[in-house]
């Protein structure tokens, strides 16, 4: 049997439509779906003359042409099967929905099996926190700033710090400022493949500076 594989997490959606909601015609062909979204899985094979067709998730049957959804499918109340287009729609996606789907079918000719790897990602929440620590001016007149940006979820997050026209990558930042610099704003951009959040912290170098821990501040 021929096999055709697609990874929906990192390649363009050649076999899936990300749906924004019941009233939306939104289709995203470049990014994977986030938690709570919907996705339509397509085999991209001709549907004419199909005698048998079946969708499986991790080797468990989900839908069969002519019979519809299986009684014990793992997406109870969140899945629809189109008996004409042979597409499978999963709604209210969860992180646990990530995994491999397979589509097998037959006509009077040999047809390839299709495998699709669906990777669901959690959007970054708005309760990110910037931890900051700033020293008093040293002999050279500079204060040293230590910052750390923490976003939820903690995995697969990319951090970019911006200070004026300068950018640095990584969740932690060490930076030097002077009293004459006045207020200096440090902005953390935390992003993953489905969302991004901006967090800012404004600090000043003076003899009264010390350790601070500031809550999330959203930048408009």
Residue frames as qw, qx, qy, qz and C-alpha x, y, z in Angstrom:
[[0.000, 0.889, 0.459, 0.000, 0.00, 0.00, 0.00],
 [0.365, 0.515, -0.042, 0.775, 1.24, 3.48, -0.83],
 [0.402, -0.671, -0.441, 0.440, 1.63, 5.99, 1.99],
 [0.222, 0.645, 0.093, 0.725, 1.43, 9.79, 1.93],
 [0.510, -0.506, -0.483, 0.500, 2.43, 11.68, 5.06],
 [0.065, 0.744, 0.079, 0.661, 1.83, 15.26, 6.21],
 [0.434, -0.312, -0.531, 0.657, 2.96, 17.04, 9.36],
 [0.035, -0.834, -0.423, -0.351, 0.40, 19.73, 10.13],
 [0.499, -0.761, -0.155, 0.384, 2.52, 21.30, 12.84],
 [0.387, -0.573, 0.297, 0.659, 5.35, 22.59, 10.68],
 [0.248, 0.093, 0.666, 0.698, 4.30, 22.38, 7.03],
 [0.349, 0.051, -0.127, -0.927, 1.63, 24.41, 5.20],
 [0.562, 0.157, 0.672, -0.455, -1.86, 22.99, 5.61],
 [0.256, 0.192, -0.725, -0.609, -2.12, 21.00, 2.38],
 [0.397, -0.234, -0.866, -0.195, -4.63, 18.71, 4.06],
 [0.264, -0.546, -0.678, 0.415, -6.36, 20.75, 6.74],
 [0.028, -0.656, -0.197, -0.728, -8.44, 23.86, 7.12],
 [0.238, -0.203, -0.606, 0.731, -8.22, 25.75, 10.38],
 [0.165, -0.664, -0.574, -0.451, -11.70, 27.03, 11.17],
 [0.081, 0.269, -0.337, 0.899, -12.24, 30.20, 13.16],
 [0.293, 0.189, 0.647, -0.678, -15.78, 29.35, 14.25],
 [0.412, 0.470, 0.780, -0.033, -19.26, 28.55, 12.95],
 [0.319, 0.888, 0.267, -0.195, -19.74, 32.00, 11.34],
 [0.145, -0.781, 0.429, 0.430, -16.20, 32.36, 10.02],
 [0.862, 0.506, -0.017, -0.003, -14.83, 31.54, 6.60],
 [0.155, -0.839, 0.521, 0.034, -11.32, 31.84, 8.01],
 [0.983, 0.123, -0.016, 0.135, -8.74, 29.44, 6.59],
 [0.210, -0.856, 0.463, 0.090, -5.12, 29.46, 7.72],
 [0.939, 0.309, -0.129, 0.072, -2.62, 27.56, 5.62],
 [0.421, 0.645, -0.461, 0.441, 0.53, 28.57, 7.46],
 [0.141, -0.437, 0.653, -0.602, 0.05, 28.01, 11.19],
 [0.316, -0.176, -0.931, 0.055, -1.12, 25.06, 13.30],
 [0.432, -0.646, -0.376, -0.505, -4.38, 25.31, 15.25],
 [0.028, -0.372, 0.603, -0.705, -4.46, 26.48, 18.88],
 [0.047, -0.266, -0.892, 0.362, -6.41, 25.03, 21.79],
 [0.263, 0.531, 0.484, -0.645, -10.14, 25.71, 21.41],
 [0.320, 0.446, -0.402, -0.733, -10.04, 26.10, 17.64],
 [0.852, 0.251, 0.406, -0.214, -11.45, 23.72, 15.00],
 [0.041, -0.504, 0.709, 0.490, -9.72, 21.89, 12.18],
 [0.860, 0.354, 0.120, -0.347, -11.01, 20.10, 9.09],
 [0.431, -0.393, 0.755, 0.300, -8.92, 17.14, 7.96],
 [0.729, 0.565, -0.063, -0.381, -8.89, 16.36, 4.25],
 [0.837, -0.103, 0.466, 0.267, -7.26, 13.48, 2.39],
 [0.152, 0.688, -0.374, -0.603, -6.82, 15.49, -0.85],
 [0.218, -0.022, 0.919, 0.328, -7.75, 12.33, -2.73],
 [0.399, -0.089, -0.459, -0.789, -10.63, 12.18, -5.25],
 [0.445, 0.000, 0.678, -0.585, -13.91, 11.14, -3.62],
 [0.727, 0.295, -0.210, -0.584, -15.61, 9.88, -6.76],
 [0.803, 0.198, -0.542, -0.151, -16.07, 6.14, -6.87],
 [0.016, -0.412, 0.777, -0.475, -14.93, 5.54, -3.30],
 [0.689, -0.238, -0.636, -0.253, -16.33, 2.26, -2.01],
 [0.726, -0.529, -0.367, 0.241, -14.78, 2.23, 1.43],
 [0.232, 0.645, -0.253, 0.682, -13.26, 5.04, 3.52],
 [0.706, -0.593, -0.362, 0.137, -12.17, 5.19, 7.13],
 [0.070, 0.779, -0.340, 0.522, -10.55, 7.77, 9.43],
 [0.808, -0.354, -0.398, 0.253, -8.48, 6.58, 12.38],
 [0.097, -0.868, 0.304, -0.381, -6.79, 8.41, 15.24],
 [0.194, -0.541, 0.783, -0.237, -3.81, 6.59, 16.74],
 [0.196, 0.068, -0.961, -0.185, -5.16, 3.39, 15.17],
 [0.215, 0.369, 0.770, -0.474, -8.61, 3.85, 16.76],
 [0.131, 0.470, 0.681, 0.546, -11.50, 4.09, 14.25],
 [0.049, 0.294, 0.271, -0.915, -13.23, 7.48, 14.22],
 [0.571, 0.483, 0.131, -0.651, -15.48, 7.51, 11.15],
 [0.387, 0.021, 0.857, 0.339, -16.43, 5.11, 8.35],
 [0.302, 0.128, -0.397, -0.857, -18.11, 5.97, 5.04],
 [0.530, -0.214, -0.688, -0.447, -21.73, 4.83, 5.10],
 [0.582, -0.424, -0.659, 0.219, -21.73, 4.18, 8.85],
 [0.170, -0.898, -0.017, -0.406, -20.69, 7.59, 10.15],
 [0.077, -0.677, 0.580, -0.446, -18.91, 8.17, 13.45],
 [0.592, -0.040, -0.793, 0.138, -17.90, 5.20, 15.53],
 [0.586, -0.708, -0.337, -0.207, -19.50, 4.81, 18.94],
 [0.738, -0.571, -0.066, 0.353, -16.25, 4.83, 20.88],
 [0.534, 0.594, -0.022, 0.601, -14.34, 7.54, 19.01],
 [0.525, -0.296, -0.386, 0.698, -12.16, 9.71, 21.29],
 [0.054, 0.070, 0.061, 0.994, -13.77, 13.00, 20.21],
 [0.070, -0.560, -0.825, 0.038, -17.27, 12.50, 21.59],
 [0.005, -0.872, -0.418, 0.253, -19.47, 15.53, 20.86],
 [0.131, -0.794, 0.226, 0.549, -16.64, 17.37, 19.08],
 [0.247, -0.235, 0.764, 0.548, -16.29, 15.59, 15.74],
 [0.665, 0.526, 0.200, -0.492, -18.20, 15.67, 12.46],
 [0.432, -0.116, 0.775, 0.447, -17.78, 13.44, 9.40],
 [0.495, 0.522, -0.114, -0.686, -18.85, 14.54, 5.92],
 [0.743, 0.093, 0.663, 0.023, -19.98, 11.45, 4.05],
 [0.633, 0.758, 0.157, 0.003, -19.70, 13.30, 0.70],
 [0.270, 0.867, -0.390, 0.153, -16.32, 15.08, 0.93],
 [0.899, -0.107, -0.357, 0.231, -15.02, 12.42, 3.37],
 [0.198, 0.569, -0.384, 0.699, -13.55, 15.17, 5.54],
 [0.608, -0.470, -0.583, 0.265, -13.25, 14.99, 9.32],
 [0.021, -0.715, 0.091, -0.693, -13.79, 18.09, 11.49],
 [0.573, -0.327, -0.594, 0.461, -12.55, 18.24, 15.09],
 [0.144, -0.812, -0.126, -0.551, -13.96, 21.05, 17.25],
 [0.542, -0.789, 0.163, -0.238, -12.89, 22.58, 20.58],
 [0.768, 0.357, -0.462, 0.264, -9.37, 21.25, 20.16],
 [0.657, -0.731, 0.182, -0.027, -7.36, 20.23, 23.22],
 [0.015, -0.719, 0.690, 0.078, -3.67, 19.50, 23.67],
 [0.587, -0.134, 0.793, -0.093, -4.57, 15.83, 23.97],
 [0.756, 0.568, 0.233, -0.228, -5.91, 15.86, 20.39],
 [0.165, 0.753, -0.587, -0.246, -2.35, 16.05, 19.07],
 [0.638, -0.155, 0.753, 0.042, -1.33, 12.90, 17.25],
 [0.002, 0.208, -0.761, -0.614, -1.48, 10.98, 14.00],
 [0.690, 0.372, 0.327, -0.528, -4.63, 10.61, 11.92],
 [0.199, -0.164, 0.841, 0.476, -4.85, 8.13, 9.06],
 [0.649, 0.416, 0.105, -0.629, -7.24, 7.94, 6.14],
 [0.245, -0.127, 0.907, 0.319, -7.65, 4.73, 4.17],
 [0.626, 0.453, 0.175, -0.610, -9.99, 4.21, 1.24],
 [0.377, -0.063, 0.843, 0.379, -10.57, 2.04, -1.78],
 [0.607, 0.465, -0.080, -0.640, -12.19, 2.17, -5.20],
 [0.959, 0.257, 0.115, -0.030, -11.80, -0.29, -8.04],
 [0.619, 0.591, -0.325, 0.403, -8.15, 0.86, -8.12],
 [0.687, -0.281, -0.384, 0.549, -5.36, 0.93, -5.57],
 [0.057, -0.907, -0.063, -0.413, -5.26, 4.14, -3.51],
 [0.407, 0.325, -0.558, 0.647, -2.63, 5.55, -1.13],
 [0.505, -0.665, -0.501, 0.227, -3.14, 5.75, 2.62],
 [0.131, 0.734, -0.075, 0.662, -2.83, 9.25, 4.01],
 [0.618, -0.438, -0.467, 0.455, -1.23, 10.04, 7.37],
 [0.031, 0.783, 0.022, 0.621, -1.59, 13.46, 9.01],
 [0.529, -0.237, -0.539, 0.611, 0.19, 14.52, 12.18],
 [0.177, -0.827, -0.252, -0.470, -1.83, 17.14, 14.05],
 [0.496, -0.095, -0.468, 0.725, 0.00, 19.23, 16.65],
 [0.233, -0.859, -0.366, -0.271, -2.14, 21.44, 18.88],
 [0.423, 0.174, -0.350, 0.817, -0.52, 24.37, 20.70],
 [0.292, -0.740, -0.533, 0.287, -1.63, 26.35, 23.73],
 [0.199, 0.819, 0.071, 0.534, -1.83, 30.13, 23.23],
 [0.395, 0.082, -0.470, 0.785, 0.35, 32.19, 25.55],
 [0.283, -0.771, -0.565, 0.075, -1.71, 33.55, 28.43],
 [0.119, 0.807, -0.003, 0.578, -1.67, 37.17, 29.57],
 [0.642, -0.764, 0.036, -0.053, -0.39, 36.44, 33.07],
 [0.766, 0.310, -0.227, 0.516, 3.26, 36.57, 32.03],
 [0.483, -0.861, -0.028, 0.160, 5.58, 38.08, 34.64],
 [0.534, 0.642, -0.297, 0.464, 8.82, 40.04, 34.31],
 [0.721, -0.609, -0.121, 0.307, 11.23, 39.64, 37.24],
 [0.416, 0.772, -0.134, 0.461, 13.70, 42.51, 37.47],
 [0.686, -0.595, -0.085, 0.409, 16.71, 43.32, 39.59],
 [0.411, 0.797, -0.053, 0.439, 18.78, 46.49, 39.23],
 [0.683, -0.262, -0.285, 0.620, 21.98, 47.35, 41.07],
 [0.129, -0.932, -0.067, 0.332, 23.03, 50.76, 42.33],
 [0.510, 0.826, -0.226, 0.076, 25.48, 52.71, 40.15],
 [0.894, -0.191, -0.005, 0.406, 28.98, 51.23, 40.21],
 [0.432, -0.560, 0.172, 0.686, 32.34, 53.01, 39.97],
 [0.279, 0.096, 0.587, 0.754, 31.80, 53.37, 36.23],
 [0.282, 0.181, 0.081, -0.939, 28.45, 55.11, 36.78],
 [0.522, -0.014, -0.638, -0.566, 26.35, 52.27, 35.34],
 [0.663, -0.130, 0.538, -0.503, 23.57, 50.24, 36.92],
 [0.130, 0.135, -0.934, -0.303, 23.31, 46.60, 35.89],
 [0.696, 0.039, 0.124, -0.706, 19.81, 45.38, 35.10],
 [0.038, -0.068, 0.993, 0.086, 18.83, 41.71, 35.30],
 [0.635, 0.136, 0.081, -0.756, 15.47, 40.74, 33.82],
 [0.107, -0.002, 0.985, 0.135, 13.65, 37.47, 33.26],
 [0.572, 0.092, -0.144, -0.802, 10.42, 36.97, 31.31],
 [0.182, 0.026, 0.977, -0.107, 8.24, 33.96, 32.13],
 [0.551, 0.073, -0.265, -0.788, 5.25, 33.03, 29.99],
 [0.508, 0.043, 0.816, -0.274, 2.65, 30.30, 30.35],
 [0.978, -0.182, 0.011, 0.101, 2.94, 27.71, 28.85],
 [0.389, -0.777, 0.409, 0.278, 6.65, 27.43, 29.52],
 [0.635, -0.079, 0.659, 0.394, 7.58, 25.13, 26.64],
 [0.462, 0.427, 0.572, 0.526, 8.16, 26.04, 22.99],
 [0.001, 0.964, 0.230, -0.134, 8.18, 29.78, 23.73],
 [0.604, 0.321, 0.039, 0.728, 10.56, 32.20, 21.99],
 [0.287, -0.849, -0.242, 0.373, 11.59, 35.33, 23.89],
 [0.487, 0.467, 0.115, 0.729, 12.82, 38.58, 22.31],
 [0.313, -0.708, -0.299, 0.557, 13.80, 41.57, 24.44],
 [0.361, 0.677, 0.229, 0.599, 13.67, 45.10, 22.99],
 [0.385, -0.693, -0.193, 0.578, 15.43, 48.09, 24.55],
 [0.090, 0.699, -0.214, -0.676, 15.20, 51.17, 22.37],
 [0.658, 0.559, -0.337, -0.377, 16.41, 50.04, 18.95],
 [0.102, 0.433, -0.894, 0.054, 18.29, 47.01, 20.31],
 [0.895, -0.120, -0.112, -0.414, 16.96, 43.46, 20.47],
 [0.047, -0.431, 0.885, -0.170, 18.22, 40.42, 22.37],
 [0.760, -0.094, -0.523, -0.374, 16.94, 36.84, 22.30],
 [0.447, -0.017, -0.805, 0.389, 16.32, 34.62, 25.32],
 [0.451, -0.723, -0.502, -0.146, 14.12, 34.81, 28.41],
 [0.564, -0.668, -0.138, 0.465, 16.88, 36.44, 30.50],
 [0.409, 0.778, 0.041, 0.475, 18.50, 39.80, 29.86],
 [0.561, -0.553, -0.122, 0.603, 21.45, 41.60, 31.46],
 [0.338, 0.749, 0.242, 0.517, 21.76, 45.26, 30.49],
 [0.446, -0.299, -0.252, 0.805, 23.61, 48.38, 31.67],
 [0.061, 0.844, 0.362, 0.392, 21.99, 51.80, 32.05],
 [0.362, 0.088, -0.287, 0.882, 23.13, 55.18, 33.44],
 [0.014, -0.581, -0.544, 0.605, 21.29, 57.77, 35.60],
 [0.131, 0.438, -0.191, -0.868, 21.27, 60.22, 32.68],
 [0.073, -0.118, -0.868, -0.476, 19.37, 57.66, 30.58],
 [0.496, -0.087, 0.131, -0.854, 16.26, 58.39, 32.63],
 [0.779, 0.069, 0.490, -0.385, 13.40, 55.91, 32.40],
 [0.182, 0.364, -0.817, -0.409, 14.37, 52.93, 30.23],
 [0.823, 0.082, 0.209, -0.522, 11.65, 50.58, 29.01],
 [0.079, -0.282, 0.941, 0.172, 12.41, 46.91, 28.53],
 [0.761, 0.183, 0.019, -0.622, 9.86, 45.00, 26.42],
 [0.311, -0.183, 0.930, 0.070, 9.64, 41.22, 26.28],
 [0.690, 0.243, -0.292, -0.617, 7.94, 39.59, 23.30],
 [0.408, -0.148, 0.892, -0.124, 6.97, 36.02, 24.23],
 [0.667, 0.351, -0.230, -0.616, 5.67, 34.01, 21.29],
 [0.518, -0.072, 0.847, 0.099, 4.94, 30.52, 20.08],
 [0.138, 0.078, 0.756, 0.635, 3.52, 29.25, 16.80],
 [0.069, -0.623, -0.737, -0.253, -0.06, 30.33, 17.61],
 [0.231, -0.929, -0.274, -0.091, 0.20, 33.52, 19.68],
 [0.509, 0.237, -0.284, 0.777, 2.38, 36.22, 21.17],
 [0.374, -0.865, -0.331, 0.045, 2.26, 38.55, 24.17],
 [0.366, 0.577, -0.227, 0.693, 4.18, 41.74, 25.01],
 [0.615, -0.689, -0.319, 0.214, 5.30, 42.55, 28.53],
 [0.336, 0.710, -0.154, 0.600, 7.10, 45.73, 29.60],
 [0.636, -0.609, -0.267, 0.392, 9.12, 46.95, 32.56],
 [0.253, 0.844, -0.062, 0.468, 10.39, 50.53, 32.97],
 [0.758, -0.454, -0.190, 0.429, 13.47, 51.06, 35.16],
 [0.145, 0.936, -0.144, 0.287, 15.71, 53.98, 36.14],
 [0.742, 0.054, -0.384, 0.547, 19.31, 53.97, 37.37],
 [0.183, -0.809, 0.140, -0.540, 19.75, 55.90, 40.64],
 [0.106, 0.380, -0.767, 0.507, 21.23, 55.52, 44.11],
 [0.566, -0.096, 0.482, -0.662, 17.84, 54.34, 45.36],
 [0.739, 0.202, -0.483, -0.424, 17.46, 51.42, 42.95],
 [0.363, -0.300, 0.842, -0.264, 17.06, 47.89, 44.22],
 [0.038, 0.089, 0.971, 0.218, 15.36, 44.58, 43.56],
 [0.532, 0.195, 0.164, -0.807, 11.81, 44.66, 42.22],
 [0.196, 0.180, 0.941, 0.209, 9.32, 42.10, 41.00],
 [0.337, 0.251, -0.022, -0.907, 6.67, 43.60, 38.73],
 [0.613, 0.343, 0.678, -0.217, 3.38, 42.12, 37.53],
 [0.452, 0.329, 0.645, 0.521, 2.47, 41.73, 33.89],
 [0.159, 0.657, 0.084, -0.732, 1.98, 44.98, 31.96],
 [0.622, 0.461, 0.584, 0.244, 0.43, 44.71, 28.52],
 [0.154, -0.381, 0.270, 0.871, 1.78, 46.97, 25.80],
 [0.547, 0.658, 0.416, -0.308, -0.79, 48.40, 23.43]]
